[in-house]
């Protein structure tokens, strides 16, 4: 899994897996305009499309669509996911927020 672009602090995030299920929680441990690394206690299979909600920089992001590219379980029982953002418009918004994140 890619360790570049790590966040200074983990970013709390909610992951929606189905409309009739409550969201799962976890933390983004790295993010770029095209993908993110997500850490959680909950298991979701690779290949599934999920939605993410989180705050980044000055923005709040809701229902960001991503596909689970890889899912690995560590020795402590956490799952580390590689997520690929699948909506081009949402990728652009994330890219802008990452740039603004460092301008305060």
RODO-2510 file (C-alpha; in nm, 4 decimals, decimal comma):
residues 104
     n   res          X          Y          Z
     1     x     0,0000     0,0000     0,0000
     2     x     0,1184     0,3495    -0,0804
     3     x     0,2721     0,5353     0,2143
     4     x     0,3174     0,8665     0,0258
     5     x     0,1036     1,1700     0,1036
     6     x     0,0346     1,0614     0,4610
     7     x    -0,1862     1,2957     0,6546
     8     x    -0,0225     1,4737     0,9498
     9     x    -0,3063     1,3367     1,1593
    10     x    -0,5569     1,0691     1,0757
    11     x    -0,8781     1,2087     0,9287
    12     x    -1,1985     1,0645     1,0789
    13     x    -1,4288     0,9330     0,8071
    14     x    -1,7572     0,7503     0,7624
    15     x    -1,8011     0,4837     0,4959
    16     x    -2,1389     0,3990     0,3518
    17     x    -2,1728     0,0451     0,2194
    18     x    -2,5488     0,0209     0,1584
    19     x    -2,8507     0,2498     0,1883
    20     x    -3,0164     0,0266     0,4481
    21     x    -2,7033    -0,0073     0,6669
    22     x    -2,5566     0,2476     0,9085
    23     x    -2,2211     0,3913     0,8016
    24     x    -1,8984     0,2353     0,9234
    25     x    -1,6310     0,4525     1,0835
    26     x    -1,2581     0,4683     1,0539
    27     x    -0,9737     0,7021     0,9599
    28     x    -0,8102     0,8135     0,6391
    29     x    -0,4373     0,7655     0,6847
    30     x    -0,3352     0,9074     0,3467
    31     x    -0,5168     1,0809     0,0642
    32     x    -0,4472     1,2026    -0,2873
    33     x    -0,6853     1,3258    -0,5581
    34     x    -0,7122     0,9724    -0,6997
    35     x    -0,6947     0,7411    -0,3989
    36     x    -0,6845     0,7080    -0,0228
    37     x    -0,5765     0,4668     0,2476
    38     x    -0,8482     0,3943     0,5039
    39     x    -0,8117     0,2132     0,8381
    40     x    -1,1074     0,0521     1,0175
    41     x    -1,2124    -0,2400     1,2376
    42     x    -1,4875    -0,3280     0,9905
    43     x    -1,4454    -0,5768     0,7074
    44     x    -1,5634    -0,4884     0,3573
    45     x    -1,4570    -0,6994     0,0569
    46     x    -1,2248    -0,5697    -0,2158
    47     x    -1,4016    -0,4635    -0,5346
    48     x    -1,6989    -0,3106    -0,3554
    49     x    -1,8042     0,0492    -0,4214
    50     x    -1,8489     0,2596    -0,1064
    51     x    -1,9100     0,6246    -0,0239
    52     x    -1,6887     0,8326     0,2053
    53     x    -1,7733     1,1362     0,4162
    54     x    -1,4956     1,3391     0,5826
    55     x    -1,3571     1,6884     0,6444
    56     x    -1,0439     1,7984     0,4623
    57     x    -0,8921     2,1435     0,4748
    58     x    -1,1788     2,3901     0,4782
    59     x    -1,4190     2,1519     0,3067
    60     x    -1,6661     1,8872     0,4101
    61     x    -1,6992     1,5989     0,1690
    62     x    -2,0112     1,3843     0,1565
    63     x    -2,0737     1,0655    -0,0405
    64     x    -1,7401     1,0543    -0,2238
    65     x    -1,7566     0,7411    -0,4390
    66     x    -1,4666     0,4970    -0,4194
    67     x    -1,3917     0,1383    -0,5116
    68     x    -1,2008    -0,0822    -0,2672
    69     x    -0,8875    -0,1799    -0,4597
    70     x    -0,7261    -0,3817    -0,1785
    71     x    -0,8061    -0,4850     0,1769
    72     x    -0,5454    -0,6160     0,4209
    73     x    -0,5916    -0,7152     0,7854
    74     x    -0,3112    -0,6324     1,0282
    75     x    -0,2063    -0,8141     1,3437
    76     x    -0,4213    -0,5883     1,5632
    77     x    -0,7414    -0,6746     1,3756
    78     x    -0,7653    -0,3526     1,1748
    79     x    -0,8376    -0,3534     0,8038
    80     x    -0,6326    -0,1233     0,5843
    81     x    -0,8036    -0,0419     0,2575
    82     x    -0,6725     0,1120    -0,0624
    83     x    -0,9602     0,3127    -0,2078
    84     x    -0,9710     0,4514    -0,5616
    85     x    -1,1943     0,7540    -0,6201
    86     x    -1,4146     0,6870    -0,9233
    87     x    -1,5845     1,0219    -0,9901
    88     x    -1,3741     1,2749    -1,1851
    89     x    -1,5610     1,5766    -1,0457
    90     x    -1,5100     1,4582    -0,6886
    91     x    -1,1402     1,3973    -0,7629
    92     x    -1,1082     1,7617    -0,8677
    93     x    -1,2712     1,8809    -0,5455
    94     x    -1,0335     1,6677    -0,3376
    95     x    -0,7355     1,7992    -0,5333
    96     x    -0,8424     2,1576    -0,4606
    97     x    -0,8912     2,0808    -0,0899
    98     x    -0,5487     1,9182    -0,0618
    99     x    -0,3930     2,2316    -0,2091
   100     x    -0,5915     2,4579     0,0278
   101     x    -0,5123     2,2371     0,3280
   102     x    -0,1678     2,3888     0,3520
   103     x    -0,2789     2,7513     0,3047
   104     x    -0,3937     2,8900     0,6414
***
